[in-house]
Amino acid sequence: MRTCLIVVAFMFLLAAPFGFAVEEVASKKSKTGDVAKPVPLGLTVEQAIDKYGREAKKRLLLHFQSSNAAYPPDHLYLICLKSEGVLLVFAKDGDGKMKQIQSYAIVSNSGVSGPKLKEGDLQIPEGFYKISRLDAMMHLAMWVNYPNRVDRAHAQTDRRTNIGSNIQIHGGVYSTGCIVITNDDMAELLVVANDIGYKNVDLMISPCNLLDRKPQVDFRKQPNWLPGLYKEIKDELIRFPIAL
């Protein structure tokens, strides 16, 4: 049994691109029955950029070139469409027109359509967010400022407490409530955010592309402010030439 575990671990390490630490899949259980935690990278952001940034930057330049947008951009706009399972990257070209630079597949998508309301509900938040810092200690990551001012105000109105925290966009294979993309894709996001400053990155999280479809949400079971939030998101989505 011990030999089998060693072989499986070795195979996972071989599959990890560019030497990234490998997260255990959701079905991998520890002896106590808990989901095993990922092996930390243990890097500073500067060390991660030095280790993975060169190849990521090459790919980034190609993405921007093919979109006729200059690199580095002044600002980066990220749109997460939960139902479609994508994280879209936008920036403005020299004429101020919004261009879609890249589309990253979300490799782990916990929860369903609808906002995050409490700790442990496995929901990816929905709304308008900023990136609060970059990180490479556990995995390559951007910290999302959930709960933001609007989330806290809604919770106060609803008389909800323990609304959760620690939401990231990060690389890996498994998470609960975070936006998870591949390690290579996350390296690209980390590089561009580092180059332009993470405060110049906006994130919008939508249940789906509200311009094309209705969210699969039972509004009778949701807070009464949710339709208003979805209208705000839909109105903002009009600015972006989304291509799926």
RAFENMO-V280507 format. One record per residue. OMEGA is omega in radians with two decimals (999 if undefined). Layout:
[[OMEGA] [OMEGA]]
This chain:
[[3.14] [3.12] [3.14] [3.14] [3.13] [-3.14] [3.14] [3.14] [-3.14] [3.13] [3.11] [3.14] [3.10] [-3.10] [-3.07] [-3.10] [3.03] [3.03] [3.11] [3.01] [-3.06] [3.02] [3.05] [3.09] [-3.02] [-3.09] [-3.12] [-3.08] [3.01] [-3.13] [3.13] [3.14] [3.13] [3.07] [-3.10] [-3.13] [3.12] [3.08] [-3.07] [3.00] [3.11] [-3.09] [2.89] [3.10] [3.14] [3.11] [3.13] [3.10] [3.13] [-3.06] [-3.02] [-2.95] [-3.05] [-3.14] [3.13] [-3.13] [3.09] [-3.14] [3.12] [-3.11] [3.09] [3.12] [-3.10] [3.13] [-3.13] [3.12] [-3.11] [3.10] [-3.11] [3.07] [0.00] [3.09] [3.04] [-3.06] [3.12] [-3.14] [3.13] [3.09] [3.07] [3.04] [-2.96] [-3.10] [3.13] [3.10] [-3.13] [2.97] [-3.06] [-3.11] [-3.14] [3.01] [3.14] [3.05] [-3.08] [3.12] [3.14] [3.11] [-3.13] [3.13] [3.04] [-3.06] [-3.05] [3.05] [-3.13] [3.08] [3.03] [-3.02] [3.05] [-3.01] [-3.11] [3.10] [-3.11] [3.05] [-3.08] [-3.04] [2.99] [-3.09] [-3.10] [3.07] [3.05] [3.12] [3.09] [-3.09] [2.90] [-3.13] [3.05] [-3.13] [-3.06] [-3.01] [3.03] [3.03] [-3.06] [3.04] [3.06] [-3.05] [3.04] [-3.10] [3.10] [3.07] [3.07] [-2.96] [2.89] [3.08] [3.13] [-3.05] [2.96] [-0.06] [3.09] [-3.07] [-3.13] [3.12] [-3.13] [3.12] [3.10] [3.14] [3.12] [3.12] [-3.12] [-3.06] [3.05] [3.04] [3.12] [-3.02] [3.05] [-3.12] [3.05] [3.10] [-3.12] [2.69] [-3.09] [3.10] [3.10] [-3.11] [-3.06] [3.04] [3.09] [3.10] [3.10] [3.04] [-3.01] [3.08] [-3.12] [3.13] [3.13] [3.12] [3.14] [3.08] [3.10] [3.13] [3.14] [-3.12] [-3.09] [3.10] [3.09] [-3.11] [-3.07] [-3.07] [-3.02] [3.10] [3.12] [3.10] [3.06] [-3.14] [3.01] [-3.14] [-3.09] [3.11] [3.14] [3.03] [-3.03] [3.07] [-3.06] [-3.02] [3.07] [3.14] [3.10] [-3.06] [3.01] [-3.04] [3.09] [-3.12] [-3.08] [3.08] [-3.06] [3.10] [-3.03] [3.10] [3.10] [3.09] [-3.13] [3.07] [3.10] [3.14] [-3.13] [3.12] [-3.14] [-3.13] [-3.12] [-3.12] [-2.95] [3.11] [-3.02] [3.06] [-3.11] [999]]
